[in-house]
């Protein structure tokens, strides 16, 4: 729908202005020429809610910790809906029936749900796993990893279990682009 409203012959600056005029809110963009290093940014260093992008940082942090021998990604992740009730986003139970009863999960399975489906319950379980049983320690650990790799603008400040509270998970577009570059180049891994 948005693309139908836009004239694709606009330059980037005009495109951003037009999107904002259409009422889509603030626009943040970061375009980089990987050969020359040149880039164009618009609001690219503005801290904004980016809860789904923060999930990429969570997956990266798990791989980073595993590479350093601090996290065993082969270890099963225990789940008990009675004990882990605060980690469940109720509206996801229809999509993920495996979260209705006690279960053990492989990290890879939860990571796929977190990244592919942007699942919040799997994200919380991964944060709990990273935090050695404590989702808040997991968030602190992810933030520590992001600071270690000079991406402190990516912040995981709330679990993914309450509607809109997870919008406290923020990042800059520039930091997310740099994280994606690390992933593509396998830096820090």
N, C-alpha and C positions, 0 to 999 in steps of 0.2 A: 504494500500500500504506500509506504513512504517513497519507494523508488518511483512509483507512478507519478507522484507529486513533484518530483525533482527533475530538473533539466540536467541530464548527465553531461552536458557540455560546459558546466560551470567549473571554475577553478576551485581549488580546495577552500580558500577563504570564502568565496561566494557560496559554496556548498554548505559550509558550516553556518553561515549567516542565514541561509534559506531554511535549513533544518530547525534552527532556533526560532525563526519566524513562524514556522508551522506549529510551534508549541511543544516541541519534543524536549524542552528543557536545555540545560547546559550541555554543550558538546565538547568532548575531549578527544583529541586525535594526536597520534604520534606516527609519522611516516619517516622511514629511514632508508637511505640508500646504503645497502650493506657493502658495496664496493668502495664507496668514497667516504662513508661515515657521515655524510651530510644528512640533515634531518629537518623536518618541519614539525613544529609542535604548536598546538592550540590548547590551552588549559591542561597541558600534558604534565605539569608538576603540581596540579591542584589535587589535594587529598579529597577523594570522593568515595562514597559507598561502592564497593565492588565485591560483594560477598561471593559471587561465583568465581571471579578471578582469584580470590584468596584461596580457593580450593586447589588451584594449581600450585600455590605456594606450599600448601599442606602436603601435597603429594611430593613436591620437590624436597621438602624438609625430611620426609620419611626416607627418601632415597639417599639424601645427604648423610643422615644419621646412620643408615645401614652401611654406606660406603666407609664410614669411620668406625664401624664395628660397635656402634652404640644402640642399634635396633636390629632385631632379627625379624626380617620380613617373612620368614618361613613359619614363624610361630603362629599358632591358631589364636584367634581373638574371641574370647568368651563373651557371650551375650545372654543376659537374663532380663526379660521385659519387666519383671517385678523389681529387680535391683537397678536396672538401667532406665527406668521410666522417664527420667528427666532428659534422656538422650533421644527419645522418640518424638518425631514430629507426627502427630496423630493422623494428619491428612495423607501421610505417605503409606500408612498400613495397607491400604487397598493395592498399592503398587508393589509393595514388598511384604508379602505374607510371611516370609521367613523371619520377620521381626515380631511376630505374634507369640512366639514360644522360644524357650531356651535353645540356643544354637551356638555353634562354633563356626567362625568364618575365616577364610584365607584373606590375607591382606589384599591380594590381587583382585579378588571378587569385590571387596568393599571399595577399592580404588576405582574399579570400572564403574560401579554405581555412582561414586562421587563425581568422577570426571565426565563420563558419558551421559548420565542422566541428571547430573547436578543434584544428586540425592543428599538431603540434609542429615537423615539418620545415619547413613554410612559415614558421612563426614564426621559426625560426633563420635562414632565408634573409632575412627582412625585417630582423632584427637585424643581420645581416652587411651588408645594403644600407645601413641607417641608419649603421652604423659604417664606411662606406667600405671594405668588404672584411674587417672584423674584428668578429666577433660580440660580443666583450667591449667594444669601443669603442661598439658599438651599444647595449649595455646601459647603459653610462655615459651616453651621450647621452640615452636615454630617461629615466634617473633625473634628469639635469640639467634636462630639460624639465619633469618633474613638480615639481621644486623651484621652477622659474621661475614656475609657475602655482599655487604654494602647495599642492601635493599631494604633498609629500615623503614622506607615509606610504605611497605606492605605490612599491614597490621591485622592480626586476628585477635579481636577484643571481646568476642561474644560467641557462645556456642550456637549451633544451627537448629535450635529447638523451639524457639518462640518467634512467631511471625514478626518480622521487621526488626527484632532486636539484632539479628545478624547483619543488619545494615551498618553496624558499628565496625564491621570488617572492611577496612578501607585500603586504598592504594592510589598511587598516581599512575596514569597511563604510561608514563615514561618508565616507571619501575617494573610494571607488568611486561612491557616490551623487552626490557633488559633481562628479566627472568626467563622469558621465552627464548631469548638469545642464548642464555646459559644452557637451557635444556637442549636446544638444537646443536650447540657445540659441545655438549656434555661437559661443560665447565663446572667445577666444584663437585663433580660426581665421580 
